[in-house]
Amino acid sequence: MDKDLKKQQEIYDKSWRRGFETGREEFGNLQTNLEFLAKTNLLQPNHRILEIGCGIGSVVFELNRQGHDIIGRDISREAITYGLKKYGDINLDVQAAEELQFENETFDIVLSFDLFEHIAQVDRHTSEVFRVLRPGGYYLFQTPNKYSNIIFETLQTRTLRWRHYHPSLHSPGQLRRRLSRHGFEARFVKMNPINEFTLKKLKKFGPIGNIFKHINFGRLPLILQTNLYVIARKQ
C-alpha cells in the first residue's frame, strides 16, 4: 500500500473508531442497498461476489446468509476487526479499493456502496474492478448524485469540507462516460431511499426534512435522484 493509501487508511480508521464510540455501525443505507441488489435479479448462487468498501460487512453477512459466495474488503482495519467480532464466520479482510489483490477475471459480481465518491484515484479503482471481473460480469454500486449531494453536504456542514471526503462525486452523465472509458456499459436503477435511516439524517434540517417523507424518488427523473444506483456490465 502506497503512502497516499496509508494516509487514507488512517483517516477511515479514525472515522470508524469515532462512529463505534457513539454507537454507530452503519454509514450507508443498508435497507435500500439490499433492495437494489434484489431488484437487479443478477446475483446467482453459483456467482463469486466481491464487495469493496464493505465496512463492518453487513451486506456480506446478509448475502452469505442467503447462500451467496461473497467476500468483503475494506481499507479500514477498525471496520474489519469490528465486523469479524460482530458477524463471526464471514470472509472479511483489509484491502484498498485501488489495489485489489486478486487474479484477473476472478469474480462474476463486484459490489460497492458509498465508496466511489470517496476515491481520489477513481480511474485506478475502476480499472481494477474491470480487471478482476469475468467477461460479462457486473459492477453493481451506489454513489451519491453530484447535484443533490453538493447541496446536502454544504447545508449540513455549512462549509465546502465535502470536497475533501467526496473528491469523486459524479453526475449521471459523468459517471456513464467514465465507466464507458473503462469498458463498462452502464444503466441506472431509480430507488426510493426514504426509510428510517434516511429520515434520521434529515432530522437535523427540521421541518424541511419532513417534506422528503412524501417524495417517491423512484418516480423522479434521474438527475433528481439523491443516489445513483448503477448496473455496469463488463463488455
Number of C-alpha atoms within 10 A of each C-alpha: 11 8 8 9 18 14 12 18 21 14 13 19 18 13 14 22 17 12 14 14 9 9 9 11 17 15 13 15 16 15 14 17 20 13 13 21 17 11 12 12 8 15 18 13 11 10 15 18 25 25 24 26 24 27 32 28 27 17 22 26 23 13 17 16 11 10 12 18 18 23 22 27 26 24 25 27 21 21 26 24 15 18 23 16 10 13 15 11 11 16 19 25 20 20 20 21 25 21 16 16 11 11 10 14 14 15 23 22 24 23 23 21 23 19 22 24 20 19 20 19 14 18 15 14 18 20 16 19 27 25 19 21 24 18 14 13 22 27 26 22 23 23 23 24 22 24 17 15 20 17 11 16 16 14 12 14 10 11 10 11 11 18 15 10 14 21 15 19 23 20 19 22 10 12 18 18 13 16 19 16 12 18 15 22 16 19 13 16 15 18 22 17 23 20 12 11 16 16 15 11 11 20 12 11 12 9 10 10 15 13 10 15 12 8 13 13 18 15 12 13 9 19 15 16 25 20 25 24 23 22 22 23 21 22 14
